[in-house]
Amino acid sequence: MKICGITSPGDAVMADSAGADAIGVVLFSDSPRSVDYETAEEIFGAVGPYLARVCVSHTESLSDIEAMLDLNPDVIQISSPLELPHPFPARLIRVVGVGQPLPTDADAVLVDGSAGKGLRYDEEYAIGVVKESKIPVILAGGLNPGNVAHAIRSIRPYGVDVATGVEDSPGVKNERKVREFVRIAKGCEQ
């Protein structure tokens, strides 16, 4: 599972020690969780070697993607249908919402119709994507420690992604919520 919207090295280290599989750092976006390049570099440098580093963006600019690649992330996650060079030098997650076609050029798809705003996912749509997709499906949108177990059991995604559901304020993670989310999500894994 990914703890997304990490804005400080301290929160990154906390997510790593809590047992998260990945952290997401938002770049080139108007999100309150968006950080600059130097901060992203510090965040990625603060965590251990077994935590996946994900650059998350709503950009539609290839130069922004190239700048993110300079951070040597494990994964880039984008919500735009931007055409990318092939082969792409990192794993790619594409975000989809209701009414959007499933991508054919990604390593995974993330179901989040709210584009990172924390609005609850559409359960029927998410179940359909899991059934239809040929690549792993990650669920996001309104997840928190109180509903993640139900989401995992009913939708059966490959993974889950949380930001707002474990925060005290935009970009400020709550350690107790992060640890509880990770514990519950990992308890539901098969």
PyMOL commands that set and color helices and strands:
alter all, ss='L'
color gray80, all
select helices_A, chain A and resi 9-18+37-46+62-69+123-132+148-155+164-166+175-188
alter helices_A, ss='H'
color red, helices_A
select strands_A, chain A and resi 2-3+22-26+52-57+75-78+91-96+108-111+137-139+159-162+167-169+172-173
alter strands_A, ss='S'
color yellow, strands_A
deselect
rebuild
show_as cartoon
